[in-house]
Amino acid sequence: MNKSDTQNLIQQEETVLDAEAIGRTLTRLAHEIVEANAGIQDLVIIGIQTRGTTLADRIGTAIEHFEGSTPQIGYLDVTMHRDDFDRDGLRGTPLPTELPSIESKNVVLVDDVLYTGRTIRAAMDALNDYGRPREIRLAVLIDRGHRELPIRADMVGKNIPTSRNDTVRLNLQEHDGSDAALIRYGGQEK
């Protein structure tokens, strides 16, 4: 592969979920969450900052539509629990954490893209600061593979095989003005 081919791969971007597909997928995830928890009693849906919070809100709205009531929703920031917080210049400003009681509750963590598993590990560590849930499950819109930790999602919207050099980005109306999941191809793996 020559340099020109590599540059073309780096710049190639593909939409893997459009707005309609994201809506359908979130509705399906909402049904799976309710089914896995036998209703919404004792259910707490927690979105991981930032895009996971928007997805948690949308899943909550979908559940309200077919269950007639809204589950408890919370937002979790994992910045200070990340194992790469001060590595390679990765620093962040913590965002608000707003949680209802999670003590003895069925918690479903919601995130946009599952990749290495490190964000989810940080989320579980952060939850320990707020109580002891009965169980923790994980729902993600996209699972792109390449785990570095033994973590898997219980509910997956879409599995998207990627190389480690690819980038998966989720645009959401609330943050970006439109909904789309995009993959940018980064070339061959080393």
N, C-alpha and C positions, 0 to 999 in steps of 0.2 A: 504494500500500500504506500503510495507516494504522499508527499506533504499536502498536495491539493486535495486528494481523496480524504485525508484525515480532517482537513479544515471543513470540507463539505459535511462530513459526519458530525462534527462538533456543532455546526449550525443547523442541522436538521432537527426539526421539532414536529411532533405528531400529537394530535388530540386523541386521547384514549377514552375519555368520557366527556360527552357534551352535557349541557345543562339538563336536558331531559333525562339522560341516563343517570346523572347524579341524583336527580329527584327520585327516580324509580328505585335506585340502589339504596338510598336512605330510607325509603318506605319499607323495602324488604328487610333491611337491618332492624328497623323499628319492630316489625312483626317477629323477627327472630329473637330479639331481646325480650319481648313480652312472653313469647312461648317458652324460652329458656328459664324465665323467672316465674312462670305460672301466674301471670298478671303483673300488676304494678305495685302491689303492697310490699313494703320493705325494699323497694327498688330505688337506687340512687344512680343517676346517670351523671358521670363526671367527665367533662371535656377538658383535654389537656391544652393549655394555652399555646398557640393562639387559634389556629384553625379548628382544633378539636372542640373548642367551646362553641363555635358557630355550628358545627355538625351536631353537637349534643343538643343545642337549642332546636335545630330542625328535626332531629329524631324525637325530641319531646313533643313538638307540635304534631308530628305524624301520629304518635301514640295517643295524644289527646283526641285526634280526629277519629280513631277507631275504638278507643277504650272509653271515651267520654270524660276522662280526667287526665291531668298531666302528672307524670312522675316527678319526683324531686330531682332538680338539676343543680349541678355544682360546677365550679371552674377551678382548675388546679394548675399552678405554676410550678415547674420542676427545675427552674434555672439553678438554684442553689444546691440541688441534689445531683446534678449531672457530673459524671466522672471526667468530662472534658471542659469543665467550667473555666479553668484558667490555663488550658492547654492550647497551644497554637494560636494564642491571641483570641480565643473564643470567650467572650464575656457578654453578658447580657444584663439588661435592667429587668429585675423581677417584675412580673405583672401581678395583678391581684389574684389571690386565691379566695374563693367564696364557696364554702361547703356547708350543706346541711349536716346534721349528725350522721356519721357513717357507722357508728357503733352497732354491731350485729345486723348490719344491712347487707343486701345484695348489691354490690357496686359493679357498675359497668363503666370501665374507662373507655373513652372515645378519642381516637386520634385520626389524623388524615392519612398519613403514609407510614406504614411499618417497614423499617429497613433493618438496621443493625440490632434493634431491641434495646438500645441504651436509653432512649427516652422513656420507654415503658418501665425499665428497671428503676429509673429515677422517679417515675410517678409512683411506683409501689413504695419506694423509700419515703417519699413525701407523704403518702397517705398514712404511714405509721405515726407521723406527728399529730394526726387528727383523730385517731381511734383505731379500733380493730373491727373491720368489716367481717361479716359471716363468710363472704366469698368475694373474690375479685375476678371479673371476666373482662375480656378485651374485645372491643369492636373497632375495626378500622375500615376506612373507605377503600384503601389500596394497600395490598401487600406486595412489595417488590422483591422480596427475598433477601439473601445475603446476610443472614443473622450472624452476629458475633457473640450472642448470648443465647441460652436455651429458653427462648420466649416465642410463643405462638399466639395468634389471635383465635378467639373462640368464634367470632363472627367476622367474615371478610366480605366486603362489597365486591371487589374485583382483584384477582391475582394478575399482576402484570410482570412477566419476566423481564429483567433488566440486566445489564452488565454493571459492574461497580462504577464504571466511568459515566454512566447515564445519570441524568437528573430527572426526578419526577416532581412536578410542581402542581399544586392544587390552587386554582383561582376560585374565589367565592365572591358572589355579588356584594356581600357586606364589606369585603376588604378590597376587592379588585374591580368591581363594576360588572362582572359577569362570572358565570360558573363554567369551569372547564378543568379537566385533569390533563396535563400535558407531560410528554416525555421528550427530553432533549437528549439525543444520542451523542455520547462523548467519545466514540471511537472504540478501538479494540482494547480488550483487557490486557494488562501486562502480565 
